[in-house]
């Protein structure tokens, strides 16, 4: 099986190369190999292309610290293939050069055609780190309030 790691750029990729939208194109393989990412994808994660690809040649390496998230991504891609679903979303952690990891929403589209009978997908990347961190802060505040209320009720009830 021939897997193309880099340089698989079609008409759609040329358009996405010019936009400020992170995009990756992958092939459904054991490790979900990266075929291509646009400049904004690397820039959003604060990596230079060559550095990123040397550290993370595939999505298994990208999600190394989060194996359950990698498994969810892989299962989602297989489900999309088997059920002929064109678009799905998934929230994951991605490696970030300056912040360790960030939260990202992946919008995944099953593309027409295949490489050596393996489906090809485009993944649009949206940085939702600020939103997720704010939700974590709200949850922590709610838990603290609940603990304080329980303590107050036990002391004064």
Helices and strands as residue ranges (DSSP letters): H 11-18, E 22-27, E 33-37, H 39-44, H 49-55, H 59-62, H 67-83, E 87-96, E 100-115, E 118-127, H 129-156
